[in-house]
Amino acid sequence: MKKIIVIAGLLVTPVFGFSQTIDSVSVTIGNPTSTVYIKGISPQMDLSGITIVALNDLNNTQVINLYFKGCPLNQMVLPYDTTINLSVPFPYALEINTVHDTSSTCAYPTTPFVVDTFHLDASQILGMGELHGKEEGIEIYPNPANSLIDVFAKCVVEIVSIYSMEGKKMSDKIIGKNKFSIDLTDFPQGAYFLVLKTKSKGLITKRITKK
């Protein structure tokens, strides 16, 4: 598992003095469930609901909305942390919003509004390391490569997908064996995520480079 921590978010100008801001976000990528740890939402009000929405865009962006109710002027308490399990195959991008929702105990707001927003692209989540499933026993060489790379695995690889560092899917290929080659001739120079779907070990992601 690869765990990253990103500090500080993009603060949207608070309305009516509300400020449900996030201190930091960390992601632990798993197979098949990732854990999103949101630290230090301040000030705390009633967390009335959480929604997870897939944008179905090229970055496979998952939007997590945390809805809060209450009157912050008289219900402010210490910051708190929350953990969300995300059952989405990597790679994906994340957007996390704190949303002040309408409340029966307050005269305002009349419509919900976003207070704070975090955005993490796939390369931030993966960082400079690699995502492994279980101990996978996969060899890839040469890496970096000019054109062909050879893959040797101890398990059968069903499908291989290649993603850009931003999380955009570049190609899919059905494999069905444990030794095969991948042609990178038509790919621009740069780094990519090679995502191997296996029956016995789940998803395995390796970082490759085209010279």
N, C-alpha and C positions, 0 to 999 in steps of 0.2 A: 504494500500500500504506500501511496505517496501522499503526504500531507503538506499543504501550503497554508500560509497565513498572509492575508492582505490587510494592512492597517489603513484606516480612514476611508470614508466614502465620499460621494458627491452630495453635498448638502443642498437640498432644494430650499429656497427661502421659506421659512415657516409662515403659516397664516394664523392669525389670531393668537400669536405667541406660542403656538404648539411647537415642540421640538423633539419628536421621537427619533433620535439619531442613533446610529450604530457605531460602536467602537471598532470592531473588527469582524472579519468572516474567515473561517477556515474550512477546508474541504478535505475529507478523507475518501479517496476513491476506492470502491470495493466492487466485488463481483457477486451478485449484480447490483447491490444497493450501495449508494454513496451516502455519506453522512455530512450534512452541512451544519456547522456550528456557528451560530450568530451570537456574538458577545457584546454585552454592555448596552442594550437598548435603554435609552434614557430620555425623558423620565418614563417610568413604567405606569401604564394604565391597564385597563382590562383588555387582555388579548382575546378578542371575541371570535377570531377565525383566521385560518391559514388556507390560502388557495395556491395551487401549483398549476401553471398554464404553459403548455408547449407552444412556442410561436411558429413552429414548423418552417423556420427560415434556414438559410444555408449554414448557419452556425449551430443549429440544433439548440437554440436558446430556450432555457427553462426559466420561467418567471415565478418567483415566490413572493406572494403578497401577504403581509402580516397586518391584519386589521385590528385597530384599537378603538375602544369606546371610553367615554368618561370625560370629566372636566379636569384638565391638568392643573389648573390653578389651585384646586383644593384636594387633588388626589395624587400629587407627585410623591413617589417613593423612590427607593434605591434602584439603580439599574439592575437588569437581570439578563440572563443568558437563555438561549433556547436552542434545541437540537431538532433538525428535520431530516428524515430519511428520504432519499431521492432514488427511486427505482428507474433509472435511465442509463442505458449503456453509454460509456464514455467513448468519444469526446463530446462535450457539450459546453455551451457558455451559460453563465448564470446571471440573472438580474434579480436583485432582492429589494423590495420596496416596503417601507413602513407607511401605512395608510391610516390617517385619522378618519374614522367613520362617523356617521351620524349617531346621535345619542339622545335617548328620551329624557335624559337628565340635564341636557344643555340646550340652550336656545340656538346654538350654532355648532357645527356647520350644517347647512342644509344638504350638501352633497359631499361625499368622501373626497379627500385630496391626498396626494403623495407628499410626504414630509422629507424622507431621506431615501436615497437610491445607491445601491452598490451594483457594479457591473464587473464580472470576471470573464475574460475570454478563455478559450480552451488552453492556450499556451500558459496563461497565468496559473490555471488550476494544476496543470501537469508540472509546471516549473521546468527546471533543467534536467529532471530525472526521467525515469521510465515508470510506467504503470505495469505491474506484474499481476497475473492471477496467482494461482498456487505455483510452487516451484516448477517452472515450465519446461526447462531443458530445451530451449530454442536457440539455434545459432544462425546468425545472419552475416553474410560476407560476400563481397567486400562492402564495407560501410565506413566511409562514404564510397559511392559508386558512380561511375560514368553512365552506365546503361543498365546492365543486368545485375540483380542481386540474387543470391542463392539462399534458400531457407531450408534448414534441416531441423525437424521437430521430433520429439519423442512421442507425440500424439498426433492423431489425424486432424489436420486443419480443414475445416469445412468451407469457410469463406474468408477471403482477405479483402479488407477495405483500406484505402489510403486517404488520409485527411490532411489538409493544410494545417499550419500552425494556428490558424484562426478557427479551426473546427469545421471547415467546409469539406464535404466529401468529394474527393477527386475521382475515385474509381471503386468498383466492386468486382470481385472475381470469385467464381465458385471453384474450389480446389479439390477437396475430397481425398487428399493424401498427405504424407508427412515430409516429402521432399519435392521441392518445386522451385521455379525461378520466376522473378517479376521483372518486367521490362520497364525501366524508367526513362527510356529514350525521349519520349515526348513531354516529360515533366520539366518545368523550369528549374534552374539551380535553386537549392535551398533545403530546408529541413521539413520533414513530414512525419506524421504519425502512421505507423503500420499497425492496424488492428486485426488480429487473427481470432476468428471465432472457432472454438474447439468444443467438442461434445464433452470431453472428460475434464477439462480445466477451465471452462468458461471463456471469457474474453481476455486476451493478452495483448497489450499494446507496447510496441517498441518504437523508438525514435530512429529514423533513418535520414541520410543526407544524400542529395543528388549533387554531384560536382558539376 
